[in-house]
Amino acid sequence: MTKPSFLWMMYRCGWGSKAGQETVLAVEISRAGFEWALEHACLSHYERGLHADRATWKRQLKRAPARVQWDPERDLHLRPLDHRSLQLGLAGEAARLYADEWTVSITDITSLARTIHAHVQDGDLETARQLLPNECPYPVAEGDLAHLRH
């Protein structure tokens, strides 16, 4: 599962403190791989007007090697924000390609997660913000991802 952002990932793993989630890894994949997954993805939920009907959507979802859902972004206190980011689930062919071809690097960022969390707990939000990984909106051409609207 590709998480939308660092802070969303911290929300899911409790800053690396949840049982079985004590190690936080940042996985970098190729842009070509990410775009392949997006191109072959299906929304994880039915949306009237985007899908012909519920049965067609279910068939598409079952066949799709990737699925997309839109999750609320998080602030430093892990509270939901008003905007959403894409979360991408991989299965079948996409999971194989992710493991065998798309992965560029894997970095253990557990200590970074814990350091940022310590600053948040101490109320030093400015230092915590400065340590956050640089994230920016993913550039796409107009209409490229119309099939993934939320």
Backbone as JSON, one array per atom type, in Angstrom:
{
  "sequence": "MTKPSFLWMMYRCGWGSKAGQETVLAVEISRAGFEWALEHACLSHYERGLHADRATWKRQLKRAPARVQWDPERDLHLRPLDHRSLQLGLAGEAARLYADEWTVSITDITSLARTIHAHVQDGDLETARQLLPNECPYPVAEGDLAHLRH",
  "N": [[0.85, -1.17, 0.0], [0.65, 2.1, -0.9], [1.19, 4.96, 0.84], [-0.38, 8.17, 1.36], [1.15, 10.34, 2.41], [3.87, 11.43, 4.54], [2.92, 12.25, 7.13], [0.38, 11.09, 7.13], [1.11, 8.44, 7.07], [2.34, 8.34, 9.57], [0.12, 8.66, 11.16], [-1.2, 6.22, 10.65], [0.66, 4.32, 11.66], [1.12, 5.16, 14.21], [3.29, 6.87, 14.81], [5.29, 5.0, 14.56], [4.92, 3.36, 16.72], [2.91, 1.49, 17.07], [1.99, -1.92, 17.63], [3.8, -4.27, 15.83], [4.39, -2.42, 13.91], [6.68, -0.98, 14.33], [8.92, -0.26, 12.93], [9.67, 2.1, 10.48], [9.57, 2.51, 7.12], [10.71, 4.2, 4.23], [9.84, 3.96, 0.99], [11.06, 4.37, -2.14], [9.83, 4.64, -5.37], [9.94, 4.16, -8.95], [8.99, 6.79, -11.18], [7.75, 5.99, -13.54], [6.75, 3.49, -12.8], [4.91, 4.22, -10.78], [3.12, 5.75, -12.3], [2.21, 3.78, -14.05], [0.79, 2.17, -12.26], [-1.21, 4.0, -11.46], [-2.49, 4.39, -13.92], [-3.61, 1.89, -14.32], [-5.35, 1.59, -12.27], [-8.28, 1.3, -10.17], [-11.01, 2.96, -8.66], [-11.6, 2.47, -5.18], [-14.14, 2.55, -4.32], [-17.58, 2.66, -5.4], [-18.75, 5.09, -7.66], [-21.33, 7.0, -8.67], [-21.99, 8.15, -11.94], [-19.35, 8.24, -12.63], [-18.73, 5.58, -12.92], [-20.23, 3.09, -14.98], [-22.23, 1.4, -13.89], [-22.98, -0.24, -10.74], [-22.34, -3.0, -10.84], [-20.58, -3.17, -13.03], [-18.48, -1.6, -12.07], [-17.68, -3.24, -9.89], [-16.68, -5.48, -11.25], [-14.53, -4.27, -12.61], [-12.99, -3.46, -10.41], [-12.32, -5.91, -9.26], [-10.63, -6.98, -11.22], [-8.61, -5.11, -11.41], [-5.18, -4.26, -10.98], [-4.42, -2.4, -9.2], [-5.73, -0.24, -6.69], [-7.47, 2.71, -5.76], [-7.95, 5.01, -3.15], [-9.18, 7.91, -1.5], [-7.81, 9.66, 1.06], [-8.05, 11.62, 4.09], [-5.65, 14.15, 4.53], [-3.14, 14.73, 7.1], [-2.37, 16.66, 10.05], [0.38, 17.86, 12.14], [-0.39, 16.93, 14.61], [-1.71, 14.77, 13.9], [-4.35, 15.03, 13.23], [-7.23, 15.04, 11.07], [-7.11, 16.85, 7.99], [-8.67, 19.28, 5.79], [-8.25, 18.62, 3.12], [-7.66, 15.95, 0.77], [-5.61, 13.1, -0.01], [-4.24, 10.78, -2.35], [-4.35, 7.29, -1.82], [-2.79, 4.32, -2.59], [-3.39, 1.03, -3.37], [-1.83, -2.06, -4.01], [-1.91, -5.05, -5.95], [-1.55, -8.42, -7.17], [-0.25, -8.32, -10.41], [0.71, -5.67, -10.2], [1.79, -5.61, -7.6], [3.88, -7.43, -7.89], [5.46, -6.11, -9.86], [6.09, -3.8, -8.42], [7.73, -4.85, -6.37], [9.75, -6.13, -7.86], [10.61, -4.43, -9.97], [9.97, -1.62, -9.8], [10.89, -0.5, -7.4], [13.18, 1.75, -6.16], [14.68, 2.62, -3.97], [15.01, 1.83, -0.47], [14.55, 3.16, 2.64], [15.27, 3.29, 6.05], [13.38, 5.11, 8.15], [12.74, 5.33, 10.76], [13.98, 6.53, 13.02], [13.83, 9.24, 12.32], [11.04, 9.59, 12.3], [10.49, 9.2, 15.02], [11.97, 11.27, 16.15], [10.72, 13.58, 15.11], [8.19, 13.2, 16.22], [8.82, 13.44, 18.95], [9.45, 16.18, 19.08], [6.93, 17.24, 18.45], [5.47, 16.33, 20.66], [6.76, 17.81, 22.61], [5.84, 20.28, 22.01], [7.18, 21.79, 20.17], [6.56, 22.69, 17.4], [7.51, 24.04, 15.14], [10.19, 23.19, 14.75], [9.62, 20.49, 14.36], [8.14, 20.67, 11.95], [10.14, 21.57, 10.2], [11.68, 19.31, 9.95], [10.17, 17.53, 8.54], [9.76, 15.38, 5.72], [10.24, 16.61, 2.39], [7.43, 17.24, 0.56], [5.28, 17.38, -2.23], [2.54, 18.33, -4.39], [1.6, 15.89, -6.83], [2.58, 16.15, -10.12], [0.41, 16.21, -12.87], [-0.98, 16.01, -16.15], [-3.82, 17.87, -17.26], [-6.83, 16.15, -16.89], [-5.63, 13.62, -17.02], [-5.96, 11.77, -14.91], [-8.66, 11.34, -14.64], [-10.31, 9.13, -14.24], [-9.91, 8.51, -11.63], [-11.03, 10.29, -9.88], [-12.36, 11.65, -6.84]],
  "CA": [[0.0, 0.0, 0.0], [1.37, 3.35, -0.95], [0.49, 5.93, 1.69], [-0.42, 9.49, 0.75], [2.14, 11.29, 2.88], [4.58, 11.07, 5.76], [2.07, 12.39, 8.31], [-0.67, 10.08, 7.07], [1.77, 7.2, 7.46], [2.53, 8.41, 11.02], [-1.21, 8.42, 11.7], [-1.49, 4.79, 10.56], [1.57, 3.5, 12.47], [1.29, 5.75, 15.53], [4.68, 7.34, 14.91], [6.16, 3.83, 14.69], [4.76, 2.78, 18.06], [1.89, 0.44, 17.11], [2.52, -3.28, 17.59], [4.06, -4.77, 14.48], [4.67, -1.29, 13.02], [7.71, -0.22, 15.02], [9.91, 0.19, 11.94], [9.04, 2.91, 9.44], [10.39, 2.52, 5.92], [10.33, 5.03, 3.09], [10.14, 3.23, -0.23], [11.02, 5.21, -3.34], [9.61, 3.87, -6.59], [10.12, 4.94, -10.17], [7.81, 7.53, -11.65], [7.1, 5.15, -14.55], [5.99, 2.49, -12.08], [3.78, 4.88, -10.14], [2.16, 6.12, -13.34], [1.59, 2.54, -14.53], [-0.2, 1.79, -11.24], [-2.35, 4.93, -11.57], [-3.19, 4.13, -15.18], [-4.31, 0.61, -14.23], [-6.07, 1.56, -10.99], [-9.73, 1.48, -10.09], [-11.42, 3.5, -7.37], [-11.99, 1.43, -4.23], [-15.58, 2.68, -4.05], [-18.43, 2.99, -6.55], [-19.17, 6.49, -7.75], [-22.32, 7.22, -9.73], [-21.57, 9.15, -12.91], [-18.0, 7.88, -13.07], [-18.84, 4.18, -13.34], [-21.48, 2.82, -15.71], [-23.15, 0.9, -12.87], [-22.27, -0.88, -9.62], [-21.82, -4.31, -11.27], [-19.41, -2.92, -13.88], [-17.41, -1.16, -11.16], [-17.2, -4.41, -9.13], [-15.85, -6.27, -12.16], [-13.29, -3.52, -12.81], [-12.23, -3.5, -9.16], [-11.8, -7.27, -9.09], [-9.56, -7.2, -12.21], [-7.59, -4.06, -11.34], [-3.99, -4.57, -10.18], [-4.23, -1.31, -8.25], [-6.95, 0.47, -6.31], [-7.24, 4.04, -5.22], [-8.92, 5.67, -2.29], [-8.75, 9.25, -1.13], [-7.82, 9.76, 2.52], [-7.73, 12.97, 4.57], [-4.28, 14.42, 4.98], [-3.03, 14.89, 8.54], [-1.47, 17.71, 10.55], [1.41, 17.32, 13.02], [-1.05, 16.23, 15.71], [-2.36, 13.66, 13.2], [-5.77, 15.31, 13.03], [-7.51, 15.15, 9.64], [-7.21, 18.16, 7.35], [-9.8, 19.38, 4.85], [-7.95, 18.08, 1.79], [-7.37, 14.51, 0.72], [-4.54, 12.61, -0.88], [-4.44, 9.46, -2.9], [-3.7, 6.11, -1.27], [-2.76, 3.36, -3.69], [-3.2, -0.36, -2.99], [-1.31, -2.86, -5.11], [-2.14, -6.49, -5.87], [-1.24, -9.16, -8.38], [0.83, -7.85, -11.28], [1.28, -4.42, -9.67], [2.62, -5.94, -6.44], [5.1, -8.05, -8.41], [6.25, -5.07, -10.49], [6.57, -2.95, -7.32], [8.83, -5.53, -5.69], [10.83, -6.56, -8.75], [11.07, -3.47, -10.96], [9.74, -0.21, -9.52], [11.56, -0.03, -6.18], [14.46, 2.42, -6.4], [15.41, 2.59, -2.7], [14.26, 1.63, 0.77], [15.29, 3.84, 3.7], [14.68, 3.21, 7.39], [13.2, 6.47, 8.67], [12.17, 5.19, 12.1], [14.53, 7.54, 13.94], [13.25, 10.53, 11.92], [9.66, 9.61, 12.79], [10.5, 9.36, 16.48], [12.48, 12.61, 16.46], [9.65, 14.54, 14.82], [7.15, 12.99, 17.24], [9.29, 14.02, 20.22], [9.27, 17.64, 18.97], [5.49, 17.5, 18.53], [5.09, 16.13, 22.07], [7.33, 18.92, 23.39], [5.2, 21.52, 21.57], [8.08, 22.48, 19.26], [6.01, 22.36, 16.08], [8.33, 24.61, 14.07], [11.3, 22.25, 14.5], [9.01, 19.3, 13.77], [7.81, 21.0, 10.55], [11.39, 21.66, 9.43], [12.23, 17.96, 9.76], [9.29, 16.74, 7.68], [10.23, 15.19, 4.34], [9.68, 17.52, 1.39], [6.35, 16.63, -0.22], [4.57, 18.35, -3.06], [1.53, 17.69, -5.24], [2.11, 15.13, -7.96], [2.19, 16.84, -11.36], [-0.22, 15.46, -13.95], [-1.64, 16.84, -17.15], [-5.27, 18.0, -17.07], [-7.62, 15.03, -17.38], [-4.91, 12.35, -17.02], [-6.42, 10.85, -13.89], [-10.11, 11.55, -14.48], [-10.95, 7.91, -13.75], [-9.61, 8.35, -10.2], [-11.62, 11.38, -9.09], [-13.1, 11.26, -5.63]],
  "C": [[0.89, 1.23, 0.0], [0.58, 4.4, -0.17], [0.62, 7.32, 1.09], [0.7, 10.43, 1.18], [2.82, 10.76, 4.15], [3.64, 11.14, 6.97], [0.89, 11.43, 8.3], [-0.11, 8.73, 7.5], [1.98, 7.18, 8.98], [1.21, 8.18, 11.75], [-1.49, 6.92, 11.75], [-0.61, 3.96, 11.5], [1.8, 4.07, 13.87], [2.71, 6.2, 15.8], [5.64, 6.17, 15.12], [6.05, 3.16, 16.04], [3.71, 1.68, 18.13], [2.56, -0.93, 16.97], [2.64, -3.76, 16.15], [4.37, -3.68, 13.47], [5.76, -0.39, 13.6], [8.82, 0.28, 14.11], [9.18, 0.91, 10.82], [10.01, 2.98, 8.26], [9.83, 3.47, 4.87], [10.78, 4.28, 1.84], [9.99, 4.18, -1.41], [10.83, 4.3, -4.54], [9.78, 4.78, -7.8], [8.83, 5.65, -10.54], [7.04, 6.69, -12.67], [6.24, 4.08, -13.88], [4.75, 3.07, -11.43], [2.71, 5.23, -11.17], [1.48, 4.89, -13.94], [0.49, 2.13, -13.55], [-1.43, 2.7, -11.32], [-3.17, 4.65, -12.81], [-4.05, 2.87, -15.12], [-5.16, 0.49, -12.96], [-7.57, 1.74, -11.18], [-10.02, 2.08, -8.72], [-11.89, 2.37, -6.46], [-13.47, 1.51, -3.86], [-16.31, 3.06, -5.33], [-18.8, 4.46, -6.5], [-20.09, 6.66, -8.95], [-21.83, 8.34, -10.65], [-20.17, 8.89, -13.44], [-17.99, 6.45, -13.59], [-20.21, 3.96, -13.99], [-22.58, 2.33, -14.75], [-22.32, 0.14, -11.83], [-21.64, -2.22, -10.04], [-20.57, -4.15, -12.13], [-18.23, -2.49, -13.02], [-16.83, -2.36, -10.39], [-16.31, -5.29, -9.99], [-14.51, -5.59, -12.39], [-12.39, -3.61, -11.57], [-11.59, -4.87, -8.96], [-10.6, -7.54, -10.01], [-8.38, -6.24, -12.03], [-6.4, -4.47, -10.48], [-3.68, -3.48, -9.15], [-5.58, -0.69, -7.93], [-6.59, 1.74, -5.59], [-8.35, 4.41, -4.25], [-8.31, 7.0, -1.88], [-8.9, 9.4, 0.38], [-7.48, 11.17, 2.95], [-6.25, 13.07, 4.95], [-4.3, 14.7, 6.47], [-2.11, 16.05, 8.9], [-0.46, 17.07, 11.51], [0.84, 16.61, 14.25], [-1.87, 15.04, 15.2], [-3.88, 13.79, 13.1], [-6.03, 15.46, 11.54], [-7.61, 16.6, 9.18], [-8.36, 18.13, 6.36], [-9.51, 18.78, 3.48], [-7.53, 16.62, 1.89], [-6.21, 14.23, -0.24], [-4.81, 11.17, -1.24], [-3.68, 8.4, -2.12], [-3.86, 5.01, -2.31], [-2.46, 1.96, -3.16], [-2.79, -1.17, -4.2], [-1.59, -4.34, -4.88], [-1.67, -7.12, -7.18], [-0.04, -8.63, -9.13], [1.49, -6.59, -10.73], [2.19, -4.69, -8.48], [3.94, -6.56, -6.89], [6.02, -7.0, -9.03], [6.86, -4.13, -9.44], [7.81, -3.57, -6.69], [10.02, -5.77, -6.61], [11.4, -5.47, -9.65], [10.99, -2.01, -10.53], [10.55, 0.33, -8.36], [12.95, 0.49, -6.51], [15.31, 2.38, -5.13], [14.45, 2.35, -1.55], [15.13, 2.22, 1.88], [14.54, 3.69, 5.02], [14.6, 4.62, 7.95], [12.57, 6.45, 10.07], [12.68, 6.29, 13.04], [14.01, 8.93, 13.6], [11.84, 10.65, 12.46], [9.63, 9.87, 14.3], [11.01, 10.74, 16.9], [11.41, 13.66, 16.23], [8.55, 14.42, 15.88], [7.56, 13.59, 18.58], [9.14, 15.54, 20.21], [7.8, 18.03, 19.07], [5.04, 17.38, 19.99], [5.59, 17.27, 22.96], [6.71, 20.27, 23.01], [6.08, 22.34, 20.64], [7.7, 22.15, 17.81], [6.85, 22.91, 14.94], [9.5, 23.69, 13.74], [10.76, 20.98, 13.86], [8.72, 19.52, 12.29], [9.07, 21.02, 9.67], [11.99, 20.29, 9.13], [11.38, 17.09, 8.84], [9.92, 16.55, 6.3], [9.53, 16.17, 3.4], [8.65, 16.76, 0.55], [5.66, 17.72, -1.01], [3.54, 17.61, -3.9], [2.17, 17.01, -6.44], [1.65, 15.79, -9.25], [1.6, 15.89, -12.4], [-0.85, 16.44, -14.92], [-3.15, 16.82, -16.89], [-5.98, 16.8, -17.68], [-6.93, 13.68, -17.33], [-5.48, 11.33, -16.06], [-7.92, 10.99, -13.62], [-10.81, 10.33, -13.91], [-10.7, 7.66, -12.26], [-10.16, 9.45, -9.34], [-12.32, 10.84, -7.88], [-14.37, 12.04, -5.51]]
}
